[in-house]
Amino acid sequence: MRKEDCFYLGKIAKKFSFKGEVLVYLDTDEPELYENLESVFVECNKHLVPFFIETASLHKNDFLRIRFEDVTTEEEAEALLGNDLYLPLKMLPKLSGNKFYFHEVIGFEVEDQRLGVVGKIQSINDSTAQPLFEVLNGAVEILIPMIDHFLVKIDRENKKVVMNLPEGLIEMYLAP
């Protein structure tokens, strides 16, 4: 399994018992969705390794207490500490309406209600305080803040993100 085909679920945070159980910090708003997993991918030395789950239960809201098959000692559990967990993208819960996953809109066109098609989303920059759509218009890269107020509609059927952008934002990139 390639990392690009997966999403980050969380990190193995600490050991839980002397029988090899671990606590996984889940990076999600809905931890209960992941209570009945059969397996996960654990990143070990930059490779995703499948681990099968014997038991899992929620622990203090956003932790998942997991006992992996073949991890039966404290030492084996300790070797996994700090490793990231991933699941295949197909296991993400479906979103509807104007909610979307970042990877889902890559390749979508951005259409402004006033100006029409602005360009295609190449990537999303989420390393800034405000995530940005990185949109390509010919050879020009346009950065558009992902602000709910600007977002009119996610049109999955036509692969479009319809926006109502403030006057001057797009023009400042395209001015001669």
C-alpha positions in Angstrom: 0.0 0.0 0.0 1.3 3.4 -0.9 1.1 6.3 1.5 -0.6 8.4 -1.3 -3.5 6.0 -1.3 -4.0 6.3 2.4 -5.0 8.9 5.0 -3.4 9.7 8.3 -5.5 8.3 11.2 -3.3 9.0 14.2 -0.2 8.1 16.1 0.7 5.4 18.6 1.1 7.6 21.7 1.8 5.3 24.6 1.8 1.7 26.0 -1.3 0.8 27.9 -0.6 -2.6 29.5 2.2 -5.1 30.1 0.4 -7.3 27.5 1.4 -5.2 24.5 -1.6 -2.9 24.3 -1.1 0.6 23.0 -3.1 3.9 23.0 -3.4 5.5 19.6 -4.2 9.3 19.4 -6.8 9.6 16.7 -6.7 12.7 14.5 -10.5 12.8 13.9 -13.7 14.5 15.1 -15.5 11.1 15.1 -13.3 8.5 16.9 -16.2 6.1 17.3 -16.0 5.4 13.5 -12.7 3.6 14.0 -13.6 1.4 17.0 -14.3 -1.7 14.9 -11.3 -1.8 12.6 -9.9 -5.1 11.5 -6.5 -3.8 10.5 -4.4 -0.6 10.0 -1.2 0.3 8.3 1.6 1.3 10.7 4.5 3.3 9.3 7.7 1.5 10.2 10.9 2.8 8.7 9.0 4.8 6.0 7.1 1.7 4.9 3.4 1.0 5.6 3.1 -2.4 7.3 -0.3 -4.0 7.9 -1.1 -4.8 11.5 -4.2 -6.8 12.4 -6.3 -5.8 15.4 -7.4 -8.3 18.0 -9.3 -5.8 20.1 -9.9 -2.1 20.1 -12.0 0.2 22.3 -12.3 4.0 22.8 -10.3 5.4 25.7 -10.9 8.9 27.0 -12.6 10.4 23.9 -9.9 10.7 21.3 -7.7 7.7 22.1 -8.2 4.2 20.8 -6.9 1.3 23.0 -5.6 -1.4 20.6 -4.2 -4.8 21.0 -2.5 -5.9 17.8 -2.2 -9.6 16.8 1.4 -10.7 17.4 2.2 -7.8 19.8 2.1 -9.5 23.2 4.8 -7.9 25.3 5.6 -4.4 26.6 8.9 -4.4 24.6 7.0 -5.2 21.3 4.6 -2.4 22.1 7.4 0.0 23.0 9.0 -0.6 19.5 5.8 0.8 17.9 5.6 4.1 20.0 5.6 7.2 17.9 4.7 5.5 14.7 1.9 6.9 12.5 -1.2 4.9 11.6 -2.9 5.0 8.1 -6.0 3.6 6.5 -6.9 3.3 2.8 -8.6 6.4 1.3 -11.6 4.3 0.4 -12.3 3.9 4.2 -12.9 7.6 4.7 -16.5 8.4 5.5 -18.3 10.0 2.5 -18.9 13.7 2.9 -21.7 15.6 1.3 -22.7 19.2 0.7 -19.9 21.7 1.0 -17.8 19.5 3.2 -14.8 17.9 1.4 -11.5 16.2 2.0 -8.5 18.1 0.6 -7.4 15.2 -1.7 -11.0 15.0 -3.1 -10.9 18.4 -4.9 -7.5 18.1 -6.5 -8.1 18.5 -10.2 -11.5 20.3 -9.7 -12.0 23.6 -11.6 -12.5 26.7 -9.5 -15.4 28.7 -10.8 -16.0 32.3 -9.5 -19.6 33.4 -9.8 -18.5 36.7 -11.2 -15.5 35.8 -13.4 -16.3 32.2 -14.5 -13.7 29.5 -14.5 -10.5 30.6 -12.8 -8.4 27.5 -13.2 -7.7 24.0 -11.9 -6.8 23.1 -8.3 -3.3 21.6 -8.4 -2.9 21.2 -4.6 -3.8 22.5 -1.3 -1.3 24.3 0.9 -2.3 23.7 4.5 1.1 24.7 6.0 -0.2 28.3 6.5 -2.7 29.6 9.2 -5.4 29.6 6.4 -5.3 26.7 4.0 -5.1 27.8 0.4 -6.2 26.3 -2.9 -3.3 26.4 -5.3 -5.0 27.0 -8.7 -3.3 26.9 -12.1 -4.5 29.4 -14.7 -2.4 28.8 -17.7 1.2 29.4 -16.4 0.0 31.5 -13.5 -0.4 30.0 -10.0 -3.3 31.6 -8.0 -3.6 31.2 -4.3 -7.2 31.3 -3.0 -7.9 31.2 0.7 -10.2 28.3 1.7 -12.7 30.4 3.6 -16.3 29.1 4.1 -17.7 32.5 3.4 -16.2 32.3 -0.2 -17.4 28.8 -0.8 -20.7 28.5 -2.6 -20.8 24.9 -3.7 -18.8 21.7 -4.1 -20.1 20.2 -7.4 -18.7 16.7 -7.3 -20.6 15.6 -10.4 -19.0 18.3 -12.6 -15.7 18.4 -10.6 -16.1 22.1 -9.7 -15.7 24.3 -6.7 -18.0 27.3 -7.1 -16.9 30.3 -5.2 -17.9 33.9 -4.6 -14.5 35.6 -4.4 -13.8 39.2 -3.4 -13.3 41.6 -6.3 -9.6 42.1 -7.0 -8.3 38.7 -5.6 -8.1 36.9 -9.0 -7.4 40.1 -10.9 -4.3 40.8 -8.9 -2.7 37.6 -10.2 -3.8 38.1 -13.8 -3.0 41.8 -14.3 -0.6 42.4 -17.1 
